[in-house]
Amino acid sequence: MPREQKRVLITGAGSGIGRALAIEAANLGMSVAICGRRKSALEATGDLIDARRRPLVISADITIAADRRRIADHIRDKWGALDVLVNNAGVIAGGPLEHVHDDALDRIFQTNVIGPIALTRDLMPLLAVARPSRIVNIGSVFGDIPYPGFSVYSASKFAMRGFSIALRRECERNGISVTYAAPRATKTDAADAFADLIVRSRMQLESPDRVAERIWRAVINGDDSVYPSGPERIYILIQRTFPRLIDWALRRQALSSAG
């Protein structure tokens, strides 16, 4: 990402990784716009950013078409172009598939997949004005290693990974690049959704600040994807080449936790 690319919109910036991404972007000298459903949470994020770089605050729900239009209009009116779009907004839900009701299915896919894709489409004209520009889609390691009890969430992150790869190939000739980021489990309120898994697998949680630093480093370097360092990289490689080994490891983990 060249130095002159400084106008960035981050969705889901009221907490967790989104908040850390906004703070890190401001620290790197970017002009930041933050978006989310809860205005009070967005303002709390803004309070953590240097007063000289206070962000644009856009209270909006990316799953609502009128709100997406309002986001695009606000960015167009304030900046006229957009250098970096970070699709970070998302929800986490776990549990057996038979316990996932229609409203939960709709909420997960509207927030994690349809909303980000639609917002990307709506902001394409502003990204085109700024090109070379970049789209950053925040996925999850669960988008590579599907975990029992998280079938719907994993499906939504698989979808975003596929979207990111296809969109990168679609847009690379037009000066718009795409980075897919797949963080490991992170110390956020959303981690409560898989608290049992964290205990059973002795999972090490990463801080949002470290995740944000890694993502922005990848964006600045122009990387197509960014994954955590450590054992997850090995597990992802095994999942792609010898998935039965992952099946075996998960069965062993389930038996161990049951005992």
C-alpha positions as CSV (number, residue, x, y, z in Angstrom):
1,M,0.0,0.0,0.0
2,P,1.7,3.2,-1.1
3,R,2.1,6.0,1.4
4,E,-0.5,8.2,-0.2
5,Q,-3.2,5.6,0.5
6,K,-4.5,7.0,3.7
7,R,-8.3,7.0,3.6
8,V,-9.7,3.9,5.2
9,L,-13.1,2.7,6.2
10,I,-13.4,0.0,8.9
11,T,-16.6,-1.8,9.6
12,G,-17.4,-3.3,13.0
13,A,-15.0,-0.8,14.6
14,G,-16.9,-0.5,17.9
15,S,-14.9,-3.2,19.7
16,G,-12.4,-6.0,19.4
17,I,-10.3,-6.3,16.2
18,G,-12.1,-3.5,14.5
19,R,-11.3,-1.1,17.2
20,A,-7.7,-2.2,17.2
21,L,-7.5,-1.8,13.4
22,A,-8.8,1.7,13.7
23,I,-6.4,2.7,16.4
24,E,-3.4,1.2,14.5
25,A,-4.5,2.9,11.2
26,A,-4.6,6.3,12.9
27,N,-1.2,5.6,14.5
28,L,0.1,4.9,11.0
29,G,-1.1,8.3,9.8
30,M,-4.2,7.2,7.9
31,S,-7.5,9.1,7.8
32,V,-10.0,6.7,9.4
33,A,-13.7,6.3,9.1
34,I,-15.3,3.8,11.5
35,C,-18.7,2.2,11.0
36,G,-20.9,0.0,13.3
37,R,-24.4,-0.4,14.7
38,R,-23.7,1.1,18.1
39,K,-22.8,4.8,18.0
40,S,-21.7,4.8,21.6
41,A,-19.2,2.1,21.0
42,L,-17.8,3.9,17.9
43,E,-17.4,7.1,19.9
44,A,-15.5,5.0,22.6
45,T,-13.2,3.9,19.8
46,G,-12.8,7.5,18.7
47,D,-11.8,8.5,22.2
48,L,-8.9,6.1,22.0
49,I,-7.5,7.8,18.9
50,D,-5.3,10.9,19.0
51,A,-7.4,14.0,18.9
52,R,-5.5,15.2,15.8
53,R,-6.7,12.1,13.9
54,R,-10.2,11.7,15.2
55,P,-12.2,9.4,12.9
56,L,-15.3,9.9,10.9
57,V,-18.0,8.1,12.8
58,I,-20.8,6.5,10.8
59,S,-23.5,4.7,12.8
60,A,-24.9,2.2,10.3
61,D,-25.9,-1.4,9.8
62,I,-24.2,-3.0,6.8
63,T,-27.0,-5.5,6.4
64,I,-29.5,-2.7,5.5
65,A,-29.3,-1.4,2.0
66,A,-30.3,2.2,3.0
67,D,-27.5,2.2,5.6
68,R,-25.0,1.0,3.0
69,R,-26.0,3.8,0.7
70,R,-25.6,6.3,3.5
71,I,-22.1,5.0,4.2
72,A,-21.1,5.4,0.5
73,D,-22.7,8.9,0.4
74,H,-20.8,10.0,3.6
75,I,-17.4,8.8,2.3
76,R,-18.1,10.4,-1.1
77,D,-19.1,13.7,0.5
78,K,-16.1,13.8,2.9
79,W,-13.3,12.3,0.9
80,G,-14.5,11.8,-2.7
81,A,-12.6,8.4,-2.8
82,L,-11.7,5.5,-0.6
83,D,-8.2,3.9,-0.5
84,V,-8.9,1.0,1.8
85,L,-12.1,-0.8,2.8
86,V,-11.8,-3.2,5.7
87,N,-14.7,-5.5,6.0
88,N,-14.4,-6.5,9.6
89,A,-18.0,-6.6,10.9
90,G,-19.1,-10.0,11.8
91,V,-20.8,-12.2,14.4
92,I,-19.7,-15.5,15.9
93,A,-22.2,-18.3,16.9
94,G,-21.5,-21.9,17.9
95,G,-23.6,-24.9,18.7
96,P,-24.9,-28.0,17.0
97,L,-26.6,-27.3,13.7
98,E,-30.0,-28.6,14.9
99,H,-30.0,-25.8,17.5
100,V,-29.4,-23.0,14.9
101,H,-32.7,-21.5,14.1
102,D,-33.6,-19.6,10.9
103,D,-33.2,-16.2,12.5
104,A,-29.6,-17.1,13.6
105,L,-28.8,-18.4,10.1
106,D,-30.0,-15.2,8.6
107,R,-28.1,-13.0,11.1
108,I,-24.8,-14.9,10.6
109,F,-24.9,-14.8,6.8
110,Q,-26.3,-11.3,6.5
111,T,-23.6,-9.9,8.7
112,N,-20.7,-12.1,7.8
113,V,-21.2,-12.6,4.1
114,I,-24.0,-10.7,2.3
115,G,-23.5,-7.3,4.0
116,P,-19.8,-7.2,3.4
117,I,-20.2,-8.3,-0.2
118,A,-22.9,-5.8,-0.8
119,L,-21.0,-2.9,0.8
120,T,-17.9,-3.8,-1.3
121,R,-20.1,-3.6,-4.4
122,D,-21.6,-0.2,-3.3
123,L,-18.1,1.2,-2.6
124,M,-16.5,0.0,-5.8
125,P,-16.8,3.4,-7.5
126,L,-15.0,5.2,-4.6
127,L,-12.3,2.5,-4.6
128,A,-11.9,2.9,-8.3
129,V,-11.4,6.7,-8.0
130,A,-8.6,6.0,-5.5
131,R,-6.8,3.2,-7.3
132,P,-4.5,1.6,-6.6
133,S,-6.7,0.8,-3.7
134,R,-7.4,-2.3,-1.5
135,I,-10.2,-4.3,0.0
136,V,-9.4,-6.2,3.3
137,N,-11.7,-9.0,4.3
138,I,-11.4,-10.2,7.8
139,G,-12.1,-13.9,8.0
140,S,-11.0,-16.6,10.5
141,V,-8.9,-19.7,10.8
142,F,-12.3,-21.4,11.0
143,G,-12.6,-20.5,7.3
144,D,-9.8,-22.9,6.6
145,I,-10.2,-25.5,9.4
146,P,-13.9,-26.1,9.9
147,Y,-14.7,-27.1,13.5
148,P,-17.6,-29.3,14.8
149,G,-20.1,-27.1,16.6
150,F,-19.2,-24.1,14.4
151,S,-20.5,-25.4,11.0
152,V,-22.5,-22.3,10.2
153,Y,-19.9,-19.8,11.3
154,S,-17.2,-21.8,9.4
155,A,-19.4,-21.8,6.3
156,S,-19.7,-18.0,6.5
157,K,-15.9,-17.6,6.7
158,F,-15.3,-20.1,3.9
159,A,-17.6,-18.0,1.8
160,M,-15.6,-14.8,2.6
161,R,-12.3,-16.6,1.8
162,G,-13.7,-17.7,-1.6
163,F,-15.1,-14.3,-2.3
164,S,-11.8,-12.7,-1.5
165,I,-9.8,-14.9,-3.9
166,A,-12.3,-14.6,-6.7
167,L,-12.6,-10.8,-6.2
168,R,-8.8,-10.4,-6.2
169,R,-8.6,-12.2,-9.6
170,E,-11.5,-10.2,-10.9
171,C,-10.2,-6.8,-9.9
172,E,-6.4,-7.1,-10.2
173,R,-6.4,-5.6,-13.7
174,N,-8.4,-2.7,-12.4
175,G,-6.0,-1.5,-9.8
176,I,-8.0,-2.8,-6.8
177,S,-6.3,-5.4,-4.7
178,V,-7.7,-7.8,-2.1
179,T,-6.2,-9.0,1.2
180,Y,-7.8,-11.9,3.1
181,A,-7.0,-12.0,6.8
182,A,-7.6,-15.0,8.9
183,P,-6.9,-14.3,12.6
184,R,-6.7,-17.0,15.2
185,A,-9.0,-16.8,18.3
186,T,-8.7,-13.3,19.7
187,K,-9.3,-11.9,23.2
188,T,-12.6,-10.1,22.5
189,D,-16.1,-10.3,23.9
190,A,-17.0,-12.4,20.8
191,A,-14.7,-15.2,22.1
192,D,-17.4,-16.0,24.7
193,A,-19.1,-17.9,21.8
194,F,-16.5,-20.6,21.9
195,A,-15.3,-20.5,25.5
196,D,-15.8,-24.2,25.9
197,L,-13.6,-24.9,22.8
198,I,-10.9,-22.6,24.2
199,V,-10.8,-24.6,27.4
200,R,-11.0,-28.0,25.7
201,S,-8.3,-27.3,23.1
202,R,-6.1,-25.2,25.4
203,M,-6.3,-22.6,22.7
204,Q,-4.0,-19.6,23.1
205,L,-5.8,-16.3,22.5
206,E,-4.1,-13.4,20.7
207,S,-4.6,-9.7,21.6
208,P,-6.5,-7.5,19.1
209,D,-3.6,-5.2,19.0
210,R,-1.2,-7.9,17.7
211,V,-3.8,-9.0,15.2
212,A,-4.3,-5.5,13.9
213,E,-0.5,-4.9,13.6
214,R,-0.1,-8.1,11.6
215,I,-3.0,-7.2,9.3
216,W,-1.8,-3.7,8.6
217,R,1.7,-5.0,7.9
218,A,0.3,-7.4,5.3
219,V,-1.8,-4.6,3.8
220,I,1.2,-2.3,3.5
221,N,3.3,-5.1,2.0
222,G,0.5,-5.8,-0.5
223,D,0.0,-9.4,0.6
224,D,-2.9,-11.4,-0.8
225,S,-3.5,-13.1,2.6
226,V,-2.4,-13.0,6.2
227,Y,-2.5,-15.9,8.6
228,P,-1.2,-16.2,12.2
229,S,2.3,-17.5,12.8
230,G,2.6,-20.7,14.8
231,P,0.8,-24.1,14.7
232,E,-2.2,-22.8,12.8
233,R,-0.2,-22.5,9.6
234,I,0.7,-26.2,9.9
235,Y,-2.8,-27.3,10.6
236,I,-4.1,-25.3,7.6
237,L,-1.6,-27.0,5.4
238,I,-2.6,-30.4,6.7
239,Q,-6.3,-29.6,6.3
240,R,-5.7,-28.7,2.6
241,T,-3.6,-31.8,1.9
242,F,-4.4,-34.5,4.4
243,P,-7.8,-33.6,5.9
244,R,-8.3,-37.0,7.4
245,L,-5.5,-36.2,9.8
246,I,-7.5,-33.2,11.1
247,D,-10.5,-35.5,11.5
248,W,-8.4,-37.9,13.6
249,A,-7.0,-35.1,15.7
250,L,-10.5,-33.6,16.4
251,R,-11.8,-37.1,17.3
252,R,-9.0,-37.5,19.8
253,Q,-9.7,-34.1,21.3
254,A,-13.3,-34.9,21.7
255,L,-12.6,-38.2,23.4
256,S,-10.0,-36.5,25.7
257,S,-12.5,-33.8,26.7
258,A,-15.2,-36.4,27.3
259,G,-12.9,-38.4,29.6
